[in-house]
Amino acid sequence: MRRKILAGNWKMNKTYSEGLQLVDEIVELFNAQPVDGVEKILAPSFIHLSAVIEKVKLIKNFSVASQNCHHQKNGAYTGEVSAEMVKSTGATYVIIGHSERRSFFSENSVVLSQKVNIALLNNLNPIFCIGESLEERNANTHLEAVRKQLKETVFNLSESDFSKLIIAYEPIWAIGTGVTATSHQAQGMHNFIRSEINKKYGKVISENIPIIYGGSCNAKNAKELFACLDVDGGLIGGASLIAEELFSIANSFPI
């Protein structure tokens, strides 16, 4: 059975004290009513990483991810954070290729491949994001767009390195818009991604790699999305900023 994964991406939200308050609320909720069988990952801002890592040690099956890392080992890159720095905080995951990084910061396949490689070199497990734009969806080129993103980046990895990934499908048109892919659309794309992985790496890897959905997933639609055969969880944005909402989503997986 594939891992069930719930990842909360705080994005650029919460001051230092607000972030600590949020994680305290999360710890209290999940300690009082543990959600077994689900791997929970929090992705706070850089300023929160170390503190959040210390706090989630109190909860079973919780990990912490960085929202990003730089593609170079170190150097004169003012304002950037390296994979080695991220790893030194105790984080075990890093989000790479989020659509906001691709669109707002012009991160292309070359840079994203470098980020994946340096993350793996530092024993960080990438949560690698892929997804199509509204224009690509409407033009019926969304499958080719996602295939291209895979081929130009993570399909260059060895089998052992690829197996360390979590793939996050995030339809760009559904991020921060309140619009969510229907369960049929989500299942269709997740199944397509898994079939592409099968062609490249074989059935064992394709059947075991977690593919999670990101795109306005919340407590109202999580149950329907998580019931899909090839949807193994969610990369949650705004809803992860409310402890009760995150807890509700964690309890949306099929029993």
N, C-alpha and C positions, 0 to 999 in steps of 0.2 A: 504494500500500500504506500502511495506517495505521501510525502510530508504535507501537512496542512500548515499554511503559513499566513500570519497576519503581520504586516509591516506598516507602522505608522510614520509617515513623513511629515514632520512639523513645518518644513519649508522655512521661510524667513519670518518666523513668528515667535513670540514670547521673549520677554526680557529674562535676565538671569533668574531673578526671584520668581517670576511667573512660571518659568520652566520647571523650577524645583517644586513649586506648588503643584503643578500638573502631574509630575512624576510621583509625588507623594500620594496624590489622589488615586493614581493608577495602581500603585503598590498596595494601597489599602483595599481597593476593590478586589484585585486579583488574589490577594492573600486571604481575604474573607471568603471568597467563592472561587477557588481555583478552576481554571479551564484546562482540563487535561487533554493531551493529544494534539494541541495546537502550539506551534512555535511562534512566539511573539517577539517582534523586533521593533525597537523604537529608533527613529532617526531624527534626533534633535539637531539644533544648530551646533557649530563647532564649539561655541562657548560653553555648551552644556554637556559635552561628551563625557568628560571624566566624572562629573557629579552624578549624571544619570546612570553611568556604569556602576558606580558604588551603590546607588539606591536599588537598582534592579537585581542586585545580587541577593536581595531578600525575597525574590519571587522565583518560583520554579519555572524553568523553560523560557526565560527571557534573555534576549541578546540586544546589542546596540549596534547601530550602523551609522556611519558618517554619510552625509548627504552628497559628498563629493570628495575628490582628491585631485591633485595636480598630476599631469602626465609625465613630469620629469622627477628624477630622484630628489634633487635639491637645487639650490642656486638662487640667483638674483631675480626672484619672482615675487615681488612685494605684494602682500595680501593673500598669497596662496598657501595652501596646506598640503604637505606631501603625504603619500601613502604611509611612509615610515612614521611620520608624526601621528597619523590617525591610529596606526597599530599600537603606538606607545601609550595611547590612552586606555587600551584594553578593548577597544571596539573590535568586532569580528566580521562585520559586513561593511560594504560601501555601495551606495547607489551610483550607478554610472549610466550615462546616456538618457537621463530624464529629458522629456521633450522641452522642458523649460531651459535646460542647459543647451540643447541643440538649437533652439530658436533664439533665445535671448543672448547667448554667448557664442553662437556660431560654431559649436563643437561638431566636427565632422567625423567620418569613419576612421580616419587616420589617427586623430587625437583620441577617440574613444578606444581604439584598439590598444594604443599606448597605455591608456588608463587601466584597462583590464589587465594588461600584462604586468604593470608595476604593482597593481593591487595584489595579484596572485603571488608575485615575488615576495610580498610582505605578509603573506598568509592572511589576506583579507578576501572574503568571499564576495564577489560582485553580485549585486542585484541589478541585472542589465535590462534596461528599458528599450522597448521598440514599439512602434505604432504609426498609424497613417494619419494624414491630414484629412480635413473634411473634403477638400478638393479631390484628393485621391480616392476617398470613399465614394464620392458622387460620380467620379469618372470610371468607377469599377476597376481601378488599378491598385487597390489597397493590398491585395495579396502580393503582387509583384513588389510593391514598396517595402513591405515587411520582409519578403524574401531577400531583397537587395540589402537591407540593413543587417540581416543575419550573415549573409555571405561576405560582406565587406568588413565584418568585425569578428564576432565570436566564433564563426565557422573556421577561423584560422587557428583555433586552439587544438591542442591534443585532446584525446578522449578523456584523459585523467583530469586535465584542467577544465574542460568544458563541464564535466560532471560536478564541479564545485560551484557552478552558477545557480542563481535563481533568475528565471526569465520573467519579466513583468511586461505584459501587454497593456499599453495605455493608448487608446484611441485619442489622438490629440484634440479632436473635436468635442471630447467629453470631459476634458480636464478643466476644473474650475468654472464650468459653464452651468452645472446643475443638470446637464443632459447626460444620461447614462446609456451605454450600449445595451440593447435588449439582451436577455439571456441567450436568445438564438444567435445574435451577432457575436456575443462574447464566446460562446461555445464554438461557433464556426471558425473564428480566428484562432482560438486556442488549439483546436483540432488541427488546423492548417499548420501552425507552428510546430506542433508535435510531429506531424507527418514530415515536415522539412528536416527536423532533427533526426528522425528515423532514417531518412535517405542519406544523411551525412554520417551519422554515428551509430546507427543500428537500433534495433528494437529495445534492447536492455536499457540503454541510456535514455532513449526517448520516452520510455514508459516510467522512468524513475525521476526525470528532471522536473522540478516544480515550475509550473507556469501560473503566475498569479495575475489578477486583473487590477488595473489602476485606471480610474476614470469616473470620478464622482460616485464612488462606492460608499454607501452609508448603511445605517441600521435598518432602513426601510427596504433596501433592495439586495442586501448582502445574502440573505437566505436563498433567494431565487438564483443569484449568480453562483453561489458556492455549491448549489445542487447540480450544476453542470458537470458532466463527466470529466472534462479536461481543465476545469478551473480549480486550482489548488489553493486559492486564498486571495488576499487582496493587498494592494499597495494603497493605503488609505491616506488621503490628504487632509482636508479640512475637518473631517469627522474625527481624526485622531487627536485633535486639540481639545476634545471634551472626553474626560475619563469615562463617563457613563456610556457615551456613544461607542467608544472603542471597546468597552466591555461587552456591550450588546452585540457588536459585530463579531467579536470573538466567540460568542455563543450561537452564531448563525450557521456554523458548519453542520452538515448532516451527521447524525449520530451513527 
